[in-house]
């Protein structure tokens, strides 16, 4: 079971997404969401939209 708990900023200033995965807390950076099956699907629509906006902005560079 995967449950999204929120977003926080780590010591490097990067946003990390906090999940509860099988009863244990896991912090995942945006670029590593594909490496953790089910985590991206557990995100709410507002967070997915923010990630899509970040990716669109990066593709313009």
C-alpha positions as MATLAB code, in Angstrom:
seq = 'XXXXXXXXXXXXXXXXXXXXXXXXXXXXXXXXXXXXXXXXXXXXXXXXXXXXXXXXXXXXX';
ca = [
       0.000    0.000    0.000;
       1.314    3.432   -0.951;
      -0.045    6.630    0.599;
       1.069   10.177   -0.266;
       1.749   12.244    2.871;
       3.058   15.522    1.492;
       5.948   17.456    0.046;
       8.910   18.895    1.920;
      12.209   20.542    1.075;
      15.432   18.716    1.910;
      18.731   20.279    3.014;
      19.800   20.782   -0.629;
      16.675   22.842   -1.348;
      15.109   20.175   -3.562;
      11.471   19.155   -3.181;
      10.941   15.588   -2.035;
       7.650   13.737   -1.968;
       6.905   11.816    1.219;
       5.094    8.479    0.978;
       4.169    5.712    3.367;
       5.076    2.463    1.574;
       4.082   -0.714    3.387;
       4.163    1.084    6.735;
       7.563    2.740    6.242;
       8.220    6.385    5.372;
      10.015    6.980    2.078;
      11.164   10.294    0.607;
      11.398   10.383   -3.184;
      12.760   13.174   -5.375;
      10.848   14.149   -8.505;
      13.328   12.620  -10.943;
      13.252    9.301   -9.032;
       9.469    8.798   -9.100;
       9.763    6.397  -12.039;
      12.101    4.181  -10.010;
       9.463    3.638   -7.324;
       6.469    1.813   -8.828;
       3.108    3.187   -7.787;
       4.396    6.385   -6.210;
       3.540    8.627   -9.170;
       0.052    7.123   -9.334;
      -0.479    7.877   -5.621;
       0.122   11.612   -6.129;
      -2.907   13.937   -6.149;
      -3.838   15.710   -9.377;
      -2.512   19.084   -8.186;
       0.967   17.672   -7.574;
       0.947   15.873  -10.938;
       0.036   19.176  -12.603;
       2.944   20.916  -10.843;
       5.353   18.202  -12.018;
       4.020   18.527  -15.581;
       4.548   22.302  -15.435;
       8.126   21.802  -14.190;
       8.854   19.371  -17.017;
       7.346   21.720  -19.607;
       9.491   24.567  -18.298;
      12.637   22.423  -18.409;
      11.911   21.309  -21.972;
      12.003   24.956  -23.105;
      15.596   25.403  -21.937;
];
